[in-house]
Amino acid sequence: MNERSNNNLELSSYSNDSGLELRTSNLEPTLRSNVIITIDGPAASGKTIAGRRLASRLGYLFVSSGHYYRALAWAAHHDQIDVSKPTAVQHWLDRLLLHPQIIEDALHLFIDGNDVTPHLNNTIVTSLVSPLAALPAVRNFLLTRLRSLADQRNLVMEGRDIGSVVFPEAPWKIYMDASPEERARRRAKEGIIDNVAQRDQQDKTRAAAPLVIPEGAIVIDTTHLSISDTNQAIDEILEKFQNKNK
């Protein structure tokens, strides 16, 4: 890969023409002025589709934290890093350049000058992402980078520890889930080879930032919901959030 440099991020401005606006004037004060909506849940629970649609409606930036971990997994494979050796991973991260860039309203991830976004669903990436994400050095590396996105944009961010660790102060938190069988079916339909049960076990039992339902989150079980039903459920949640903070 190319020579490392700085990790500064510059994001373009946006406008919200959706007609849907979240009222924030009566929220508890935080260190951030931008709005953050977090969506957590296990793999294939529907959070990415729901998050993209919600961000589009609000005019917010959609961020999948999982894409960041997958980008690192691809880079670790490319650089032949043994993810079972935390010290080697730490030294590798110390030299790594990760640069997000918005292209056609979508967030692309560049590592050492290479756009790794097209590789995020590779089979090797899927096999490496959970053990890599379990390393505290990796989570610390990404934590500040994920948080920095909220310095310049309103966000809808989805992942597994967004409402519990990355933005625990966020006033609007959603947790999406579905049965393991339904999530496995969805993965297979997408043509993605993924051991959902194994990833669930890894994500929920890891020592660093395990998958949990964040405090204050509203839970949506999407097992028997269509995409349209899920969107309606999220719209109802938004109304509750708005009414609560009028």
Buried (B, 14 or more C-beta within 10 A) or exposed (E): BEEBEEBEBEBEEBEEEEEEEBEBEEBEEBEBEBBBBBBBBBBBBBBBBBBBBBBEBBBBBBBBBBBBBBBBBBBBBBEEBEBEEBEEBBEBBEEBBBBBBBEEEEBBBBBBEBBBBEBBBBEEBBBBBBBBBBBBBBBEBBBEBBBBBBEBBBBBBBBBBBBBBBBBEBBBBBBBBBBBEBBBBBBEEEEBEBBBEEBBEBBEEBEBBBBBBBEEBBEBBBEEBEEEEBBEBBEEBBEEBBEEBE
